């Protein structure tokens, strides 16, 4: 099973709303990632969790708040977003880096629109 | 400053022929390279990877070549099929980066029947 699932598939929210994106994997991976992808651009790393601890925060605004409740789940809590935050949000997972394995497996993404 | 560059935004190939997608990188620390395929409204799908200790890796119709001295890699798809039509991203990383994949901007491949 190489599947990473993400919910919801689509989300429309106002700038005053609070919402959460969810990601789940059952591959036994202990590293999980959030990426943001704007149209016609490559994915950009936001956060990395390794063994359920935040290891990388790529200078992401505090209106994005990640959470890793256990080794299979990753959440992204959203609050007071701006219209420019509209994008495809991708979750990925991988083994914690081994000498010969850096492959990350991506979910289908959540298409977020901020109005 | 783009560390991973895919200079061809698009490529059109006839079914059955070879597709060659190119990627250049600037950071000498990169020691692992990956190719992903992405359909619209879906997440990237891992295709094939190569470590810097190798110069070639093959998996079925897909072969990745790495030229470290030129800081260049390429993905060959033989034979190309219409289902291969997608955006292909090259990505690079290095040990100690904690999984920070740096992606190129992608090349849109169209395989025509």
Interface residues (C-beta under 8 A of the other chain):
Chain A: X4 X6 X31 X33 X40 X41 X42 X43 X44 X45 X48 X50 X55 X56 X90 X92 X94 X97 X99 X100 X102 X103 X104 X105 X106 X107 X108 X109 X111
Chain B: X32 X34 X36 X41 X42 X43 X44 X45 X46 X49 X51 X89 X93 X95 X97 X98 X99 X100 X101 X103 X104 X105 X106
